[in-house]
Amino acid sequence: MSKLTTLDRRTFLKSTSAALLASGAGVSFSSMAHAAETVHFSTWSAAVDLVQSHISAFEAANPDVKVSYSNAPWAQYRESMITKFVGGAPMDMLWVSDAWLPEWAEAGWLAPIDDYAELTKYNADTDDFSLQSMMYGGKQYGLTYYNDYIAFLYNEELLEKAGISAPPTTWDEVIEQSKAIKEKGLSAAPLMIGMAQESWLVEFLSTLVYSHGGRFVDADGNAIMGDPEGGAVAAARWLKKAIDEGVLPASCVETGELATLKTFGAGQNAFTLVAKYRLRMLNDPAQSAAAGKIKQALMPKGGEKGTNETIGYIRFFGMTPSAQATESKATATVKLMEWFGGKANGEYMLQKLLFKDLGLGFATKSLFDDPEIRDGYSVFGDVDLISQQQELARKKDVISSWFGEWNDINGAAWQRVILGQATPEEALRASGEAWDKLKSQA
């Protein structure tokens, strides 16, 4: 499906080997005289073949470094890493979710990378929300390899059949267009947003809050979500209105992200919120009945203070204190981190491979001007609009060491609003009180 035909693992490995032979940088008496430094690298079980091939290319280019690679399923990854941290298992570089950074940094399990200019030089080419998502306590803790944001998607065919000439630009217009589509019998549930209690829920809720001009907490980290003016109440009121108007079914509280993709991809819904990378799958005829009809629009604005902002999230390469224990270990780990999170042989190789193979997003601003990337995006989306929305992506303001516990409380509060068991004001007041209590105990 992708047009990135000039770049693949085999070509990369062959070109790397050829370069080594041409430069005489293969096995030498010097390299045999010193034991190779081993870097222990852990990831969750995603893109494993791609990661392993990139490691092989790295080891070919750096014969003085060996990589000990391990991975664990996403569902067990966080707990597996914490067990290793506590048990003192060897680990130097690893994949990190932005949601875990405060907890892991405060525990001393991650080490800042600010002293390594080989890594921080990439900051100038990294979009702002991604860079901010790797910062904690004024220090930077890694290099990103993947980012994405929540996108507003619509089914162009359903809009056209309803006589709608352009996608909505506000959340109120989303409701009005959804009502028109439903009245014409084109969809029983024109709007579908997965509100099940799962990891995606806070991404969708935060997107609604930010696009309504609100926030969960203030600059000092104190809860303002219950504030009708600058908090999250406006977004919750809109959500309840969508339920009451009959365009978003209350059963959305039992609908997860995968179930949403299934119904939206089948052409049963006109509007949804999902991660932007899903656009590739939704416009793939082999995976989606609605392929070719799914378009992206800028995030609708909510109310008078509304914005086109959305929520972004990242995954990044982190470094542990053990990686900095000796100069040789630090040098080897920095080399590996740059190879994966920066450039390999002068190119953003891993980022392009992840885009080609999986359609994953990237934090590297210059890649939006790369001809191969632009050609690849054109198959399933509007690259300029995708870039424009990414510039409006923001880091979630609730990332904290107590985020996980509060997140469950907050998700349940919003579900009560949807089910009519609490008013937006009541639910968000309770969520705010829980936040402040957990913050005081941290």
ABEGO torsion letter per residue (X at the ends): XBABAABBAAAAAAAAAAAAAAAGABBBAAAAABBBBBBBBBBBBBGAAAAAAAAAAAAAABAABBBBBBBBBAAAAAAAAAAAAAAGBBBABBBBBAAAAAAAAAAGABBBAAABAAAAAAAAABBAAAAAAABBGGBBAEBBABBBBBBBBBBAAAAAAAGBABBBABAAAAAAAAAAAAAAGABABABBBBABBBAAAAAAAAAAAAAAGBBABBAAGBBAAABAAABAAAAAAAAAAAAAAGABBAAAAABBAAAAAAAAAAGABABBBBBAAAAAAAABAAABAABGABBBBBBBBBEAABBABBBBBBBBBBBBAAAAABAAAAAAAAAAAAAAABBBGGBBAAAAAAAAAAGBBBABAAAAABAAAAAAAAAABBAAAAAAAAAABBBBAABBAAAAAAAAAAAAAAAAAAAGABBAAAAAAAAAAAAAAAAAAX
